[in-house]
């Protein structure tokens, strides 16, 4: 399971945030998290990362675990969530299990942990973090995700 403190953070951050908009449509008044572009993820990206992080002999097992997310109507963006689960799992099958269970409860928990980690930590309620620091954290989060995908 994800650390309970992180789950609490994720819930509070998402209560404050309306959602994710593309870079082109984000207003200048939007917070960095809402201004961040949502990654465009395909099934091919997910399959490539599974093979890269788990090897070809684990593809069927990882796919079976991931397939539990995306069955319910409210479970949006399955490819993106699957990729977030894989990022959080760091090649560990048991973490794929626990992150998938978390995503099935609330997919936003794994999205924030995988895509917005630094920014979410800085915007914890009660913290007063300068906007420039928040923007830097958001950029670092994007760069980390891109580097992980290209690895």
C-alpha positions as CSV (number, residue, x, y, z in Angstrom):
1,X,0.0,0.0,0.0
2,X,1.1,3.6,-0.4
3,X,2.2,5.3,2.7
4,X,-0.9,6.5,4.7
5,X,0.6,10.0,5.0
6,X,0.9,10.2,1.2
7,X,-2.7,9.0,0.8
8,X,-3.9,11.7,3.2
9,X,-1.9,14.3,1.3
10,X,-3.3,13.1,-2.0
11,X,-6.9,13.3,-0.8
12,X,-6.4,16.8,0.5
13,X,-4.6,18.0,-2.6
14,X,-7.3,16.7,-4.9
15,X,-10.0,18.2,-2.8
16,X,-8.3,21.6,-3.5
17,X,-7.7,20.9,-7.2
18,X,-10.4,20.9,-9.9
19,X,-8.5,18.7,-12.3
20,X,-5.8,18.6,-14.9
21,X,-6.0,20.8,-18.0
22,X,-3.8,20.8,-21.1
23,X,-1.0,23.4,-21.3
24,X,-2.9,25.2,-24.1
25,X,-6.1,25.7,-22.2
26,X,-4.7,26.4,-18.7
27,X,-5.4,29.9,-17.6
28,X,-2.6,32.1,-16.3
29,X,-4.4,32.2,-12.9
30,X,-4.4,28.4,-12.6
31,X,-2.2,26.7,-10.0
32,X,0.8,24.8,-11.3
33,X,-1.0,21.4,-10.8
34,X,-4.0,22.4,-12.8
35,X,-1.8,24.0,-15.4
36,X,0.3,20.8,-15.9
37,X,-0.4,18.9,-19.1
38,X,-1.9,15.5,-18.6
39,X,0.4,13.0,-20.2
40,X,-0.9,11.2,-23.4
41,X,-0.3,7.5,-22.7
42,X,-1.1,4.6,-25.0
43,X,-1.3,0.8,-24.4
44,X,2.0,0.5,-26.3
45,X,3.6,2.7,-23.7
46,X,2.3,0.5,-20.9
47,X,3.4,-2.7,-22.7
48,X,6.9,-1.3,-23.3
49,X,7.3,-0.3,-19.7
50,X,6.1,-3.7,-18.4
51,X,8.7,-5.5,-20.6
52,X,11.4,-3.0,-19.6
53,X,10.7,-3.2,-15.9
54,X,9.6,-6.8,-15.4
55,X,10.9,-8.7,-18.4
56,X,9.0,-10.7,-20.9
57,X,8.4,-13.6,-18.6
58,X,6.3,-11.4,-16.2
59,X,4.2,-9.6,-18.9
60,X,1.1,-11.8,-18.5
61,X,1.2,-11.6,-14.7
62,X,1.6,-7.9,-14.6
63,X,-1.1,-7.4,-17.2
64,X,-3.5,-9.6,-15.2
65,X,-2.9,-7.5,-12.1
66,X,-3.3,-4.2,-13.9
67,X,-6.5,-5.4,-15.7
68,X,-8.3,-5.1,-12.3
69,X,-8.2,-1.3,-12.8
70,X,-10.4,0.1,-15.5
71,X,-13.3,-2.3,-15.1
72,X,-15.6,0.2,-13.3
73,X,-17.3,3.1,-15.1
74,X,-15.6,5.7,-12.8
75,X,-12.1,4.3,-13.3
76,X,-10.9,6.8,-15.9
77,X,-7.8,6.8,-18.0
78,X,-6.7,3.2,-17.5
79,X,-3.5,3.5,-19.6
80,X,-2.4,6.5,-17.7
81,X,-3.2,4.9,-14.3
82,X,-1.5,1.7,-15.3
83,X,1.6,3.6,-16.1
84,X,1.4,5.5,-12.8
85,X,1.1,2.1,-11.0
86,X,4.2,0.8,-12.9
87,X,6.2,3.9,-12.0
88,X,5.3,3.5,-8.3
89,X,6.0,-0.2,-8.4
90,X,9.6,0.2,-9.6
91,X,9.8,-3.3,-11.0
92,X,8.3,-5.0,-7.9
93,X,5.3,-7.3,-8.6
94,X,4.0,-6.9,-5.0
95,X,4.0,-3.1,-5.4
96,X,2.0,-3.5,-8.6
97,X,-0.6,-5.5,-6.5
98,X,-0.8,-2.9,-3.8
99,X,-0.8,0.2,-6.1
100,X,-3.5,-1.4,-8.2
101,X,-5.6,-2.0,-5.1
102,X,-5.1,1.6,-4.2
103,X,-6.0,2.8,-7.7
104,X,-9.2,0.7,-7.6
105,X,-10.2,2.6,-4.5
106,X,-9.2,6.0,-5.9
107,X,-7.1,6.3,-9.0
108,X,-6.1,9.9,-8.1
109,X,-3.9,8.5,-5.3
110,X,-1.5,6.8,-7.7
111,X,-1.7,9.6,-10.3
112,X,-0.6,12.3,-7.7
113,X,2.1,10.0,-6.2
114,X,3.5,9.2,-9.6
115,X,3.1,12.4,-11.5
116,X,2.8,15.3,-9.0
117,X,4.9,14.1,-6.0
118,X,7.0,17.2,-5.4
119,X,4.2,19.7,-6.1
120,X,1.8,17.8,-3.8
121,X,4.3,17.9,-0.9
122,X,4.7,21.6,-1.3
123,X,1.0,22.4,-1.3
124,X,0.1,20.5,1.8
125,X,-2.6,22.4,3.6
126,X,-1.2,24.9,6.1
127,X,2.1,25.3,4.2
128,X,2.9,28.6,2.6
129,X,5.2,27.8,-0.3
130,X,6.1,30.6,-2.8
131,X,4.5,30.2,-6.3
132,X,8.0,30.0,-7.9
133,X,8.9,27.1,-5.7
134,X,5.7,25.4,-6.6
135,X,6.3,26.0,-10.3
136,X,9.8,24.6,-10.0
137,X,8.4,21.5,-8.3
138,X,5.8,21.0,-11.0
139,X,8.5,21.2,-13.7
140,X,10.7,18.7,-11.8
141,X,7.8,16.3,-11.6
142,X,7.2,16.6,-15.4
143,X,10.9,16.1,-16.1
144,X,11.1,13.1,-13.8
145,X,8.1,11.4,-15.5
146,X,9.6,12.0,-18.9
147,X,13.0,10.7,-17.9
148,X,11.4,7.6,-16.4
149,X,9.4,7.0,-19.6
150,X,12.5,7.4,-21.8
151,X,14.7,5.2,-19.6
